[in-house]
């Protein structure tokens, strides 16, 4: 089933020069296509909307501050089972638990700064794409 998902390459991925490496992994998946791509500095209102479900949790403020600390790359990726596939390609949030071959397994260093975000469900993808690419969806 063809789907669309939001992918964010977080400020640590941009700072470390991993944009090309990560995008190359996405592009190498047969049947997946990058439909939109933007380098942008995410503002607080956008981040508050994106992370609304985490408000009040201890990691919320540090996460929003980290995500606002530098530019990110926002992408719309489309393809067969792309939501599930991008989650697998990203690997678990904890880079120690992430398998080699996954983005976090190969490049991750700490849990909070974990390089990449990928929508976790069709519902999340739809909501997140509206937040980051309102004119696209």
N, CA, C and O atoms as a printed pandas DataFrame, in Angstrom:
     atom_number atom_name residue_name chain_id  residue_number  x_coord  y_coord  z_coord
0              1         N          UNK        A               1    0.840   -1.180    0.000
1              2        CA          UNK        A               1    0.000    0.000    0.000
2              3         C          UNK        A               1    0.886    1.244    0.000
3              4         O          UNK        A               1    1.765    1.385    0.850
4              5         N          UNK        A               2    0.655    2.133   -0.943
5              6        CA          UNK        A               2    1.434    3.356   -1.036
6              7         C          UNK        A               2    1.006    4.321    0.068
7              8         O          UNK        A               2   -0.182    4.546    0.300
8              9         N          UNK        A               3    2.002    4.878    0.734
9             10        CA          UNK        A               3    1.783    5.812    1.841
10            11         C          UNK        A               3    2.720    6.995    1.685
11            12         O          UNK        A               3    3.661    6.965    0.891
12            13         N          UNK        A               4    2.446    8.036    2.455
13            14        CA          UNK        A               4    3.362    9.173    2.605
14            15         C          UNK        A               4    3.682    9.318    4.082
15            16         O          UNK        A               4    2.838    9.066    4.942
16            17         N          UNK        A               5    4.900    9.723    4.360
17            18        CA          UNK        A               5    5.312    9.933    5.743
18            19         C          UNK        A               5    6.184   11.170    5.853
19            20         O          UNK        A               5    6.817   11.595    4.886
20            21         N          UNK        A               6    6.206   11.737    7.046
21            22        CA          UNK        A               6    7.117   12.838    7.341
22            23         C          UNK        A               6    8.406   12.256    7.894
23            24         O          UNK        A               6    8.387   11.356    8.733
24            25         N          UNK        A               7    9.510   12.775    7.419
25            26        CA          UNK        A               7   10.826   12.441    7.961
26            27         C          UNK        A               7   11.521   13.757    8.285
27            28         O          UNK        A               7   11.545   14.673    7.462
28            29         N          UNK        A               8   12.083   13.847    9.477
29            30        CA          UNK        A               8   12.883   15.011    9.861
30            31         C          UNK        A               8   14.306   14.553   10.124
31            32         O          UNK        A               8   14.528   13.635   10.914
32            33         N          UNK        A               9   15.265   15.180    9.471
33            34        CA          UNK        A               9   16.665   14.983    9.824
34            35         C          UNK        A               9   16.969   16.090   10.817
35            36         O          UNK        A               9   16.974   17.273   10.475
36            37         N          UNK        A              10   17.217   15.690   12.032
37            38        CA          UNK        A              10   17.294   16.620   13.160
38            39         C          UNK        A              10   18.590   17.438   13.135
39            40         O          UNK        A              10   19.502   17.129   12.368
40            41         N          UNK        A              11   18.674   18.481   13.973
41            42        CA          UNK        A              11   19.855   19.352   13.950
42            43         C          UNK        A              11   21.188   18.627   14.113
43            44         O          UNK        A              11   22.190   19.062   13.545
44            45         N          UNK        A              12   21.225   17.528   14.875
45            46        CA          UNK        A              12   22.499   16.818   15.016
46            47         C          UNK        A              12   22.910   16.160   13.705
47            48         O          UNK        A              12   24.100   16.116   13.395
48            49         N          UNK        A              13   21.968   15.653   12.934
49            50        CA          UNK        A              13   22.283   15.062   11.626
50            51         C          UNK        A              13   22.816   16.130   10.678
51            52         O          UNK        A              13   23.765   15.884    9.933
52            53         N          UNK        A              14   22.205   17.321   10.706
53            54        CA          UNK        A              14   22.649   18.418    9.855
54            55         C          UNK        A              14   24.042   18.877   10.274
55            56         O          UNK        A              14   24.924   19.033    9.431
56            57         N          UNK        A              15   24.246   19.095   11.587
57            58        CA          UNK        A              15   25.556   19.548   12.100
58            59         C          UNK        A              15   26.677   18.568   11.760
59            60         O          UNK        A              15   27.800   18.972   11.460
60            61         N          UNK        A              16   26.358   17.281   11.813
61            62        CA          UNK        A              16   27.375   16.251   11.583
62            63         C          UNK        A              16   27.582   15.924   10.104
63            64         O          UNK        A              16   28.384   15.050    9.776
64            65         N          UNK        A              17   26.880   16.604    9.221
65            66        CA          UNK        A              17   27.063   16.386    7.790
66            67         C          UNK        A              17   26.542   15.045    7.301
67            68         O          UNK        A              17   27.126   14.441    6.401
68            69         N          UNK        A              18   25.441   14.573    7.891
69            70        CA          UNK        A              18   24.901   13.263    7.537
70            71         C          UNK        A              18   23.693   13.333    6.598
71            72         O          UNK        A              18   23.080   12.304    6.313
72            73         N          UNK        A              19   23.345   14.515    6.119
73            74        CA          UNK        A              19   22.171   14.658    5.261
74            75         C          UNK        A              19   22.276   13.744    4.040
75            76         O          UNK        A              19   21.360   12.968    3.767
76            77         N          UNK        A              20   23.360   13.828    3.323
77            78        CA          UNK        A              20   23.528   13.034    2.104
78            79         C          UNK        A              20   23.498   11.542    2.374
79            80         O          UNK        A              20   22.881   10.781    1.629
80            81         N          UNK        A              21   24.163   11.125    3.435
81            82        CA          UNK        A              21   24.193    9.700    3.795
82            83         C          UNK        A              21   22.787    9.184    4.092
83            84         O          UNK        A              21   22.390    8.125    3.606
84            85         N          UNK        A              22   22.041    9.938    4.892
85            86        CA          UNK        A              22   20.700    9.494    5.275
86            87         C          UNK        A              22   19.753    9.534    4.075
87            88         O          UNK        A              22   19.000    8.586    3.855
88            89         N          UNK        A              23   19.780   10.606    3.304
89            90        CA          UNK        A              23   18.922   10.687    2.120
90            91         C          UNK        A              23   19.274    9.586    1.125
91            92         O          UNK        A              23   18.389    9.027    0.478
92            93         N          UNK        A              24   20.544    9.277    1.001
93            94        CA          UNK        A              24   20.962    8.180    0.121
94            95         C          UNK        A              24   20.347    6.855    0.527
95            96         O          UNK        A              24   19.972    6.056   -0.330
96            97         N          UNK        A              25   20.241    6.616    1.821
97            98        CA          UNK        A              25   19.613    5.379    2.301
98            99         C          UNK        A              25   18.129    5.346    1.963
99           100         O          UNK        A              25   17.587    4.299    1.608
100          101         N          UNK        A              26   17.476    6.501    2.076
101          102        CA          UNK        A              26   16.057    6.581    1.726
102          103         C          UNK        A              26   15.889    6.354    0.221
103          104         O          UNK        A              26   15.034    5.574   -0.199
104          105         N          UNK        A              27   16.698    7.031   -0.582
105          106        CA          UNK        A              27   16.580    6.911   -2.035
106          107         C          UNK        A              27   16.922    5.516   -2.550
107          108         O          UNK        A              27   16.438    5.117   -3.609
108          109         N          UNK        A              28   17.742    4.775   -1.825
109          110        CA          UNK        A              28   18.133    3.441   -2.292
110          111         C          UNK        A              28   17.041    2.395   -2.100
111          112         O          UNK        A              28   17.133    1.297   -2.649
112          113         N          UNK        A              29   16.019    2.723   -1.335
113          114        CA          UNK        A              29   14.905    1.791   -1.150
114          115         C          UNK        A              29   14.059    1.772   -2.419
115          116         O          UNK        A              29   13.522    2.803   -2.823
116          117         N          UNK        A              30   13.942    0.628   -3.037
117          118        CA          UNK        A              30   13.165    0.501   -4.276
118          119         C          UNK        A              30   11.717    0.906   -4.029
119          120         O          UNK        A              30   11.073    0.426   -3.096
120          121         N          UNK        A              31   11.224    1.785   -4.868
121          122        CA          UNK        A              31    9.827    2.181   -4.771
122          123         C          UNK        A              31    9.559    3.368   -3.867
123          124         O          UNK        A              31    8.429    3.853   -3.823
124          125         N          UNK        A              32   10.560    3.852   -3.143
125          126        CA          UNK        A              32   10.372    5.027   -2.295
126          127         C          UNK        A              32   10.830    6.261   -3.061
127          128         O          UNK        A              32   11.840    6.231   -3.765
128          129         N          UNK        A              33   10.073    7.346   -2.914
129          130        CA          UNK        A              33   10.388    8.587   -3.605
130          131         C          UNK        A              33   10.298    9.748   -2.623
131          132         O          UNK        A              33    9.375    9.822   -1.813
132          133         N          UNK        A              34   11.264   10.648   -2.707
133          134        CA          UNK        A              34   11.196   11.885   -1.926
134          135         C          UNK        A              34   10.351   12.861   -2.733
135          136         O          UNK        A              34   10.720   13.248   -3.841
136          137         N          UNK        A              35    9.212   13.254   -2.163
137          138        CA          UNK        A              35    8.260   14.131   -2.854
138          139         C          UNK        A              35    8.455   15.601   -2.497
139          140         O          UNK        A              35    8.058   16.481   -3.261
140          141         N          UNK        A              36    9.061   15.873   -1.347
141          142        CA          UNK        A              36    9.350   17.256   -0.942
142          143         C          UNK        A              36   10.528   17.212    0.022
143          144         O          UNK        A              36   10.711   16.246    0.763
144          145         N          UNK        A              37   11.323   18.281   -0.003
145          146        CA          UNK        A              37   12.501   18.369    0.865
146          147         C          UNK        A              37   12.784   19.839    1.123
147          148         O          UNK        A              37   12.826   20.646    0.194
148          149         N          UNK        A              38   12.980   20.182    2.396
149          150        CA          UNK        A              38   13.271   21.568    2.773
150          151         C          UNK        A              38   14.235   21.602    3.947
151          152         O          UNK        A              38   14.069   20.872    4.925
152          153         N          UNK        A              39   15.239   22.454    3.840
153          154        CA          UNK        A              39   16.102   22.765    4.976
154          155         C          UNK        A              39   15.474   23.952    5.666
155          156         O          UNK        A              39   15.258   24.992    5.045
156          157         N          UNK        A              40   15.176   23.807    6.955
157          158        CA          UNK        A              40   14.544   24.920    7.662
158          159         C          UNK        A              40   14.903   24.898    9.150
159          160         O          UNK        A              40   15.186   23.854    9.738
160          161         N          UNK        A              41   14.877   26.085    9.722
161          162        CA          UNK        A              41   15.059   26.242   11.158
162          163         C          UNK        A              41   13.657   26.195   11.764
163          164         O          UNK        A              41   12.845   27.086   11.513
164          165         N          UNK        A              42   13.373   25.181   12.547
165          166        CA          UNK        A              42   12.023   24.988   13.084
166          167         C          UNK        A              42   11.760   25.956   14.230
167          168         O          UNK        A              42   12.560   26.071   15.158
168          169         N          UNK        A              43   10.626   26.650   14.152
169          170        CA          UNK        A              43   10.280   27.614   15.193
170          171         C          UNK        A              43    9.524   26.920   16.330
171          172         O          UNK        A              43    9.008   25.812   16.179
172          173         N          UNK        A              44    9.480   27.602   17.455
173          174        CA          UNK        A              44    8.863   27.027   18.646
174          175         C          UNK        A              44    7.386   26.653   18.445
175          176         O          UNK        A              44    6.988   25.567   18.866
176          177         N          UNK        A              45    6.557   27.503   17.822
177          178        CA          UNK        A              45    5.156   27.102   17.632
178          179         C          UNK        A              45    5.011   25.797   16.829
179          180         O          UNK        A              45    4.163   24.964   17.152
180          181         N          UNK        A              46    5.817   25.623   15.807
181          182        CA          UNK        A              46    5.766   24.381   15.022
182          183         C          UNK        A              46    6.186   23.198   15.877
183          184         O          UNK        A              46    5.561   22.138   15.830
184          185         N          UNK        A              47    7.237   23.376   16.654
185          186        CA          UNK        A              47    7.722   22.288   17.514
186          187         C          UNK        A              47    6.714   21.964   18.609
187          188         O          UNK        A              47    6.510   20.796   18.937
188          189         N          UNK        A              48    6.087   22.984   19.174
189          190        CA          UNK        A              48    5.072   22.742   20.207
190          191         C          UNK        A              48    3.891   21.961   19.636
191          192         O          UNK        A              48    3.340   21.085   20.303
192          193         N          UNK        A              49    3.509   22.276   18.419
193          194        CA          UNK        A              49    2.423   21.530   17.770
194          195         C          UNK        A              49    2.859   20.092   17.489
195          196         O          UNK        A              49    2.106   19.149   17.729
196          197         N          UNK        A              50    4.063   19.936   16.987
197          198        CA          UNK        A              50    4.573   18.600   16.639
198          199         C          UNK        A              50    4.711   17.703   17.869
199          200         O          UNK        A              50    4.379   16.519   17.815
200          201         N          UNK        A              51    5.196   18.259   18.965
201          202        CA          UNK        A              51    5.454   17.470   20.172
202          203         C          UNK        A              51    4.376   17.644   21.246
203          204         O          UNK        A              51    4.626   17.346   22.414
204          205         N          UNK        A              52    3.190   18.116   20.877
205          206        CA          UNK        A              52    2.118   18.395   21.840
206          207         C          UNK        A              52    1.819   17.213   22.759
207          208         O          UNK        A              52    1.540   17.412   23.942
208          209         N          UNK        A              53    1.871   16.001   22.243
209          210        CA          UNK        A              53    1.547   14.820   23.054
210          211         C          UNK        A              53    2.554   14.592   24.188
211          212         O          UNK        A              53    2.273   13.848   25.128
212          213         N          UNK        A              54    3.716   15.226   24.098
213          214        CA          UNK        A              54    4.757   15.042   25.119
214          215         C          UNK        A              54    4.818   16.187   26.129
215          216         O          UNK        A              54    5.611   16.142   27.069
216          217         N          UNK        A              55    3.986   17.214   25.940
217          218        CA          UNK        A              55    4.009   18.356   26.860
218          219         C          UNK        A              55    3.819   17.875   28.294
219          220         O          UNK        A              55    2.988   17.011   28.572
220          221         N          UNK        A              56    4.611   18.457   29.201
221          222        CA          UNK        A              56    4.529   18.103   30.612
222          223         C          UNK        A              56    5.484   16.984   31.013
223          224         O          UNK        A              56    5.725   16.779   32.203
224          225         N          UNK        A              57    6.022   16.273   30.059
225          226        CA          UNK        A              57    6.984   15.212   30.382
226          227         C          UNK        A              57    8.365   15.832   30.580
227          228         O          UNK        A              57    8.658   16.883   30.010
228          229         N          UNK        A              58    9.215   15.193   31.381
229          230        CA          UNK        A              58   10.511   15.796   31.707
230          231         C          UNK        A              58   11.408   16.075   30.493
231          232         O          UNK        A              58   12.211   17.007   30.527
232          233         N          UNK        A              59   11.283   15.300   29.452
233          234        CA          UNK        A              59   12.148   15.473   28.283
234          235         C          UNK        A              59   11.622   16.513   27.289
235          236         O          UNK        A              59   12.310   16.840   26.323
236          237         N          UNK        A              60   10.411   17.036   27.513
237          238        CA          UNK        A              60    9.774   17.926   26.540
238          239         C          UNK        A              60   10.595   19.187   26.256
239          240         O          UNK        A              60   10.946   19.445   25.105
240          241         N          UNK        A              61   10.902   19.966   27.281
241          242        CA          UNK        A              61   11.635   21.227   27.078
242          243         C          UNK        A              61   13.008   20.999   26.452
243          244         O          UNK        A              61   13.347   21.671   25.478
244          245         N          UNK        A              62   13.816   20.063   26.985
245          246        CA          UNK        A              62   15.109   19.826   26.333
246          247         C          UNK        A              62   14.962   19.389   24.870
247          248         O          UNK        A              62   15.796   19.742   24.036
248          249         N          UNK        A              63   13.922   18.633   24.557
249          250        CA          UNK        A              63   13.699   18.190   23.181
250          251         C          UNK        A              63   13.366   19.373   22.282
251          252         O          UNK        A              63   13.928   19.500   21.194
252          253         N          UNK        A              64   12.458   20.238   22.723
253          254        CA          UNK        A              64   12.096   21.408   21.926
254          255         C          UNK        A              64   13.310   22.318   21.745
255          256         O          UNK        A              64   13.537   22.833   20.650
256          257         N          UNK        A              65   14.084   22.519   22.798
257          258        CA          UNK        A              65   15.293   23.353   22.700
258          259         C          UNK        A              65   16.288   22.750   21.707
259          260         O          UNK        A              65   16.856   23.467   20.883
260          261         N          UNK        A              66   16.496   21.442   21.785
261          262        CA          UNK        A              66   17.412   20.778   20.851
262          263         C          UNK        A              66   16.928   20.943   19.409
263          264         O          UNK        A              66   17.714   21.274   18.522
264          265         N          UNK        A              67   15.644   20.713   19.180
265          266        CA          UNK        A              67   15.109   20.794   17.822
266          267         C          UNK        A              67   15.154   22.213   17.268
267          268         O          UNK        A              67   15.177   22.397   16.051
268          269         N          UNK        A              68   15.167   23.218   18.139
269          270        CA          UNK        A              68   15.260   24.610   17.709
270          271         C          UNK        A              68   16.711   25.095   17.633
271          272         O          UNK        A              68   16.955   26.245   17.269
272          273         N          UNK        A              69   17.666   24.240   17.969
273          274        CA          UNK        A              69   19.069   24.648   18.085
274          275         C          UNK        A              69   19.787   24.829   16.753
275          276         O          UNK        A              69   20.904   25.345   16.726
276          277         N          UNK        A              70   19.187   24.426   15.679
277          278        CA          UNK        A              70   19.817   24.551   14.367
278          279         C          UNK        A              70   18.874   24.052   13.298
279          280         O          UNK        A              70   17.778   23.580   13.600
280          281         N          UNK        A              71   19.290   24.151   12.062
281          282        CA          UNK        A              71   18.405   23.726   10.979
282          283         C          UNK        A              71   18.166   22.215   10.965
283          284         O          UNK        A              71   19.002   21.421   11.396
284          285         N          UNK        A              72   16.998   21.858   10.455
285          286        CA          UNK        A              72   16.612   20.472   10.222
286          287         C          UNK        A              72   16.235   20.335    8.750
287          288         O          UNK        A              72   16.000   21.330    8.064
288          289         N          UNK        A              73   16.182   19.111    8.279
289          290        CA          UNK        A              73   15.697   18.841    6.926
290          291         C          UNK        A              73   14.367   18.110    7.071
291          292         O          UNK        A              73   14.290   17.066    7.718
292          293         N          UNK        A              74   13.321   18.669    6.462
293          294        CA          UNK        A              74   11.999   18.048    6.481
294          295         C          UNK        A              74   11.744   17.434    5.104
295          296         O          UNK        A              74   11.971   18.066    4.072
296          297         N          UNK        A              75   11.266   16.188    5.114
297          298        CA          UNK        A              75   11.012   15.481    3.863
298          299         C          UNK        A              75    9.629   14.842    3.870
299          300         O          UNK        A              75    9.109   14.458    4.918
300          301         N          UNK        A              76    9.054   14.737    2.698
301          302        CA          UNK        A              76    7.895   13.899    2.470
302          303         C          UNK        A              76    8.410   12.717    1.657
303          304         O          UNK        A              76    8.945   12.887    0.562
304          305         N          UNK        A              77    8.243   11.518    2.208
305          306        CA          UNK        A              77    8.690   10.310    1.519
306          307         C          UNK        A              77    7.452    9.476    1.220
307          308         O          UNK        A              77    6.569    9.320    2.063
308          309         N          UNK        A              78    7.405    8.947    0.007
309          310        CA          UNK        A              78    6.245    8.191   -0.450
310          311         C          UNK        A              78    6.689    6.819   -0.943
311          312         O          UNK        A              78    7.747    6.680   -1.555
312          313         N          UNK        A              79    5.864    5.808   -0.668
313          314        CA          UNK        A              79    6.159    4.481   -1.189
314          315         C          UNK        A              79    5.393    3.393   -0.481
315          316         O          UNK        A              79    4.616    3.654    0.438
316          317         N          UNK        A              80    5.617    2.176   -0.914
317          318        CA          UNK        A              80    4.982    1.008   -0.316
318          319         C          UNK        A              80    5.453    0.840    1.123
319          320         O          UNK        A              80    6.653    0.768    1.389
320          321         N          UNK        A              81    4.500    0.777    2.049
321          322        CA          UNK        A              81    4.774    0.549    3.471
322          323         C          UNK        A              81    5.900    1.453    3.993
323          324         O          UNK        A              81    6.713    1.032    4.815
324          325         N          UNK        A              82    5.933    2.685    3.509
325          326        CA          UNK        A              82    7.021    3.601    3.848
326          327         C          UNK        A              82    7.011    4.000    5.320
327          328         O          UNK        A              82    8.069    4.281    5.882
328          329         N          UNK        A              83    5.850    4.031    5.953
329          330        CA          UNK        A              83    5.807    4.414    7.372
330          331         C          UNK        A              83    6.534    3.371    8.203
331          332         O          UNK        A              83    7.437    3.702    8.972
332          333         N          UNK        A              84    6.150    2.131    8.054
333          334        CA          UNK        A              84    6.816    1.033    8.768
334          335         C          UNK        A              84    8.283    0.929    8.352
335          336         O          UNK        A              84    9.157    0.709    9.190
336          337         N          UNK        A              85    8.543    1.087    7.073
337          338        CA          UNK        A              85    9.909    0.965    6.572
338          339         C          UNK        A              85   10.836    2.051    7.079
339          340         O          UNK        A              85   11.982    1.770    7.432
340          341         N          UNK        A              86   10.356    3.296    7.121
341          342        CA          UNK        A              86   11.196    4.385    7.634
342          343         C          UNK        A              86   11.491    4.202    9.111
343          344         O          UNK        A              86   12.586    4.527    9.570
344          345         N          UNK        A              87   10.521    3.681    9.864
345          346        CA          UNK        A              87   10.760    3.418   11.289
346          347         C          UNK        A              87   11.851    2.359   11.449
347          348         O          UNK        A              87   12.720    2.487   12.311
348          349         N          UNK        A              88   11.807    1.321   10.625
349          350        CA          UNK        A              88   12.825    0.273   10.689
350          351         C          UNK        A              88   14.187    0.814   10.254
351          352         O          UNK        A              88   15.203    0.516   10.881
352          353         N          UNK        A              89   14.208    1.605    9.186
353          354        CA          UNK        A              89   15.462    2.178    8.705
354          355         C          UNK        A              89   16.065    3.127    9.741
355          356         O          UNK        A              89   17.285    3.205    9.879
356          357         N          UNK        A              90   15.204    3.851   10.471
357          358        CA          UNK        A              90   15.684    4.776   11.508
358          359         C          UNK        A              90   16.287    4.022   12.680
359          360         O          UNK        A              90   17.318    4.436   13.210
360          361         N          UNK        A              91   15.663    2.917   13.100
361          362        CA          UNK        A              91   16.102    2.166   14.273
362          363         C          UNK        A              91   15.505    2.744   15.540
363          364         O          UNK        A              91   14.966    3.850   15.524
364          365         N          UNK        A              92   15.596    2.002   16.646
365          366        CA          UNK        A              92   15.067    2.473   17.927
366          367         C          UNK        A              92   15.733    3.779   18.373
367          368         O          UNK        A              92   16.861    4.078   17.983
368          369         N          UNK        A              93   15.022    4.540   19.188
369          370        CA          UNK        A              93   15.515    5.827   19.680
370          371         C          UNK        A              93   16.866    5.704   20.378
371          372         O          UNK        A              93   17.734    6.561   20.210
372          373         N          UNK        A              94   17.044    4.650   21.152
373          374        CA          UNK        A              94   18.312    4.427   21.860
374          375         C          UNK        A              94   19.327    3.845   20.882
375          376         O          UNK        A              94   19.152    2.719   20.417
376          377         N          UNK        A              95   20.383    4.588   20.562
377          378        CA          UNK        A              95   21.338    4.103   19.566
378          379         C          UNK        A              95   22.064    2.820   19.992
379          380         O          UNK        A              95   22.548    2.078   19.138
380          381         N          UNK        A              96   22.143    2.555   21.280
381          382        CA          UNK        A              96   22.776    1.314   21.750
382          383         C          UNK        A              96   21.895    0.115   21.404
383          384         O          UNK        A              96   22.404   -0.972   21.127
384          385         N          UNK        A              97   20.576    0.309   21.419
385          386        CA          UNK        A              97   19.639   -0.765   21.085
386          387         C          UNK        A              97   19.409   -0.885   19.582
387          388         O          UNK        A              97   18.845   -1.878   19.122
388          389         N          UNK        A              98   19.834    0.105   18.819
389          390        CA          UNK        A              98   19.593    0.118   17.376
390          391         C          UNK        A              98   20.578   -0.807   16.662
391          392         O          UNK        A              98   21.777   -0.799   16.941
392          393         N          UNK        A              99   20.051   -1.590   15.749
393          394        CA          UNK        A              99   20.873   -2.559   15.016
394          395         C          UNK        A              99   21.812   -1.865   14.034
395          396         O          UNK        A              99   21.470   -0.826   13.469
396          397         N          UNK        A             100   22.994   -2.443   13.834
397          398        CA          UNK        A             100   23.857   -1.952   12.759
398          399         C          UNK        A             100   23.085   -2.014   11.439
399          400         O          UNK        A             100   22.314   -2.942   11.195
400          401         N          UNK        A             101   23.308   -1.013   10.603
401          402        CA          UNK        A             101   22.573   -0.923    9.350
402          403         C          UNK        A             101   21.423    0.066    9.427
403          404         O          UNK        A             101   20.979    0.593    8.406
404          405         N          UNK        A             102   20.935    0.319   10.651
405          406        CA          UNK        A             102   19.925    1.364   10.821
406          407         C          UNK        A             102   20.650    2.703   10.971
407          408         O          UNK        A             102   21.836    2.741   11.298
408          409         N          UNK        A             103   19.940    3.782   10.734
409          410        CA          UNK        A             103   20.557    5.107   10.830
410          411         C          UNK        A             103   21.065    5.369   12.239
411          412         O          UNK        A             103   22.202    5.806   12.416
412          413         N          UNK        A             104   20.239    5.108   13.236
413          414        CA          UNK        A             104   20.664    5.338   14.622
414          415         C          UNK        A             104   21.711    4.325   15.065
415          416         O          UNK        A             104   22.597    4.651   15.854
416          417         N          UNK        A             105   21.614    3.108   14.565
417          418        CA          UNK        A             105   22.608    2.091   14.907
418          419         C          UNK        A             105   23.990    2.429   14.361
419          420         O          UNK        A             105   25.002    2.147   15.002
420          421         N          UNK        A             106   24.030    3.028   13.186
421          422        CA          UNK        A             106   25.310    3.365   12.565
422          423         C          UNK        A             106   25.855    4.716   12.996
423          424         O          UNK        A             106   27.072    4.892   13.065
424          425         N          UNK        A             107   24.975    5.685   13.292
425          426        CA          UNK        A             107   25.438    7.046   13.533
426          427         C          UNK        A             107   25.009    7.650   14.865
427          428         O          UNK        A             107   25.533    8.693   15.255
428          429         N          UNK        A             108   24.072    7.025   15.574
429          430        CA          UNK        A             108   23.551    7.599   16.806
430          431         C          UNK        A             108   24.559    7.565   17.937
431          432         O          UNK        A             108   25.412    6.680   18.005
432          433         N          UNK        A             109   24.444    8.552   18.831
433          434        CA          UNK        A             109   25.345    8.601   19.991
434          435         C          UNK        A             109   24.591    8.691   21.308
435          436         O          UNK        A             109   24.962    8.024   22.274
436          437         N          UNK        A             110   23.525    9.514   21.367
437          438        CA          UNK        A             110   22.750    9.642   22.596
438          439         C          UNK        A             110   21.256    9.610   22.266
439          440         O          UNK        A             110   20.859    9.861   21.128
440          441         N          UNK        A             111   20.443    9.304   23.258
441          442        CA          UNK        A             111   19.009    9.135   23.045
442          443         C          UNK        A             111   18.337   10.442   22.613
443          444         O          UNK        A             111   17.569   10.438   21.651
444          445         N          UNK        A             112   18.603   11.540   23.286
445          446        CA          UNK        A             112   17.893   12.792   23.000
446          447         C          UNK        A             112   18.218   13.332   21.614
447          448         O          UNK        A             112   17.329   13.810   20.910
448          449         N          UNK        A             113   19.471   13.262   21.224
449          450        CA          UNK        A             113   19.878   13.744   19.905
450          451         C          UNK        A             113   20.030   12.518   19.014
451          452         O          UNK        A             113   21.120   11.961   18.881
452          453         N          UNK        A             114   18.910   12.103   18.402
453          454        CA          UNK        A             114   18.895   10.799   17.741
454          455         C          UNK        A             114   18.698   10.868   16.231
455          456         O          UNK        A             114   18.157    9.944   15.624
456          457         N          UNK        A             115   19.139   11.968   15.633
457          458        CA          UNK        A             115   19.325   12.120   14.199
458          459         C          UNK        A             115   18.078   12.248   13.328
459          460         O          UNK        A             115   18.063   13.054   12.397
460          461         N          UNK        A             116   17.034   11.474   13.609
461          462        CA          UNK        A             116   15.944   11.366   12.649
462          463         C          UNK        A             116   14.601   11.167   13.350
463          464         O          UNK        A             116   14.515   10.555   14.414
464          465         N          UNK        A             117   13.572   11.698   12.725
465          466        CA          UNK        A             117   12.196   11.420   13.143
466          467         C          UNK        A             117   11.480   10.853   11.936
467          468         O          UNK        A             117   11.669   11.331   10.817
468          469         N          UNK        A             118   10.658    9.834   12.154
469          470        CA          UNK        A             118    9.777    9.303   11.110
470          471         C          UNK        A             118    8.421    9.026   11.755
471          472         O          UNK        A             118    8.350    8.458   12.845
472          473         N          UNK        A             119    7.368    9.421   11.091
473          474        CA          UNK        A             119    6.015    9.221   11.622
474          475         C          UNK        A             119    5.807    7.764   12.002
475          476         O          UNK        A             119    6.310    6.859   11.338
476          477         N          UNK        A             120    5.041    7.543   13.103
477          478        CA          UNK        A             120    4.885    6.180   13.610
478          479         C          UNK        A             120    3.591    5.483   13.202
479          480         O          UNK        A             120    3.394    4.312   13.527
480          481         N          UNK        A             121    2.705    6.184   12.494
481          482        CA          UNK        A             121    1.448    5.578   12.066
482          483         C          UNK        A             121    0.877    6.419   10.935
483          484         O          UNK        A             121    1.346    7.528   10.679
484          485         N          UNK        A             122   -0.143    5.884   10.253
485          486        CA          UNK        A             122   -0.791    6.656    9.194
486          487         C          UNK        A             122   -1.428    7.922    9.754
487          488         O          UNK        A             122   -1.383    8.976    9.120
488          489         N          UNK        A             123   -2.026    7.819   10.951
489          490        CA          UNK        A             123   -2.655    8.980   11.579
490          491         C          UNK        A             123   -1.620   10.048   11.916
491          492         O          UNK        A             123   -1.834   11.231   11.654
492          493         N          UNK        A             124   -0.503    9.627   12.494
493          494        CA          UNK        A             124    0.571   10.577   12.817
494          495         C          UNK        A             124    1.136   11.207   11.549
495          496         O          UNK        A             124    1.376   12.413   11.503
496          497         N          UNK        A             125    1.345   10.398   10.530
497          498        CA          UNK        A             125    1.890   10.915    9.271
498          499         C          UNK        A             125    0.979   11.994    8.695
499          500         O          UNK        A             125    1.456   13.044    8.262
500          501         N          UNK        A             126   -0.312   11.744    8.688
501          502        CA          UNK        A             126   -1.257   12.719    8.148
502          503         C          UNK        A             126   -1.201   14.023    8.947
503          504         O          UNK        A             126   -1.138   15.106    8.365
504          505         N          UNK        A             127   -1.224   13.918   10.278
505          506        CA          UNK        A             127   -1.174   15.106   11.134
506          507         C          UNK        A             127    0.148   15.849   10.967
507          508         O          UNK        A             127    0.159   17.074   10.842
508          509         N          UNK        A             128    1.259   15.117   10.965
509          510        CA          UNK        A             128    2.582   15.738   10.877
510          511         C          UNK        A             128    2.825   16.374    9.509
511          512         O          UNK        A             128    3.425   17.445    9.418
512          513         N          UNK        A             129    2.365   15.722    8.457
513          514        CA          UNK        A             129    2.529   16.306    7.120
514          515         C          UNK        A             129    1.752   17.615    7.017
515          516         O          UNK        A             129    2.228   18.553    6.377
516          517         N          UNK        A             130    0.582   17.705    7.623
517          518        CA          UNK        A             130   -0.185   18.943    7.632
518          519         C          UNK        A             130    0.551   20.054    8.378
519          520         O          UNK        A             130    0.466   21.225    8.007
520          521         N          UNK        A             131    1.275   19.673    9.435
521          522        CA          UNK        A             131    2.042   20.659   10.201
522          523         C          UNK        A             131    3.228   21.185    9.413
523          524         O          UNK        A             131    3.468   22.392    9.393
524          525         N          UNK        A             132    3.977   20.297    8.761
525          526        CA          UNK        A             132    5.228   20.684    8.118
526          527         C          UNK        A             132    5.086   21.039    6.641
527          528         O          UNK        A             132    5.871   21.832    6.120
528          529         N          UNK        A             133    4.112   20.472    5.971
529          530        CA          UNK        A             133    3.899   20.727    4.550
530          531         C          UNK        A             133    2.410   20.964    4.275
531          532         O          UNK        A             133    1.794   20.190    3.541
532          533         N          UNK        A             134    1.824   22.013    4.847
533          534        CA          UNK        A             134    0.378   22.231    4.708
534          535         C          UNK        A             134   -0.086   22.417    3.265
535          536         O          UNK        A             134   -1.218   22.063    2.933
536          537         N          UNK        A             135    0.755   22.956    2.422
537          538        CA          UNK        A             135    0.373   23.179    1.018
538          539         C          UNK        A             135    0.573   21.946    0.157
539          540         O          UNK        A             135    0.101   21.893   -0.979
540          541         N          UNK        A             136    1.267   20.959    0.692
541          542        CA          UNK        A             136    1.600   19.764   -0.088
542          543         C          UNK        A             136    0.500   18.715   -0.027
543          544         O          UNK        A             136    0.204   18.047   -1.018
544          545         N          UNK        A             137   -0.104   18.581    1.159
545          546        CA          UNK        A             137   -1.096   17.497    1.359
546          547         C          UNK        A             137   -2.493   17.899    0.947
547          548         O          UNK        A             137   -3.424   17.100    1.057
